Amino acid sequence: QVVESGGGLVQPGGSLRLSCVISGFTLDTIVIGWFRQGPGKEREGVSCISSSGFRTKYKDTVKDRFTMSRDDAKKTAYLQMNNLEPEDTAVYYCAVQKREAGVEYISLAPSKYDVWGQGTQVTVSS
């Protein structure tokens, strides 16, 4: 199970931290990804972190503003979002990719992920 929280309304330039609590998996066996879907847009990958926790990948337009991390003890992944822009408005989803036969994809492609949360709304507006 994957449960996101932390969304809300924030002014341009503001910050939010999203949380993703994961149950049913140990974090060192999964890739965790953050995705978003804006109004009238397709779902897109924002960031992901490898099962080791040492590798991360970001969408180009967020890599200088967003930071993904995880706390294995709390079984929680985070997305720290700074300097938010109106274009960041979307429903943000956390998803899990199960590692199969030791293979994992450090990928922002939604098709690579197996288990999804319900999403949390982020609105950036003045």
Summary of the structure (lengths in Angstrom):
residues: 126
radius of gyration: 13.6
end to end distance: 34.1
largest distance: 47.8
contacts: 392
relative contact order: 0.33
helix: 7%
strand: 48%
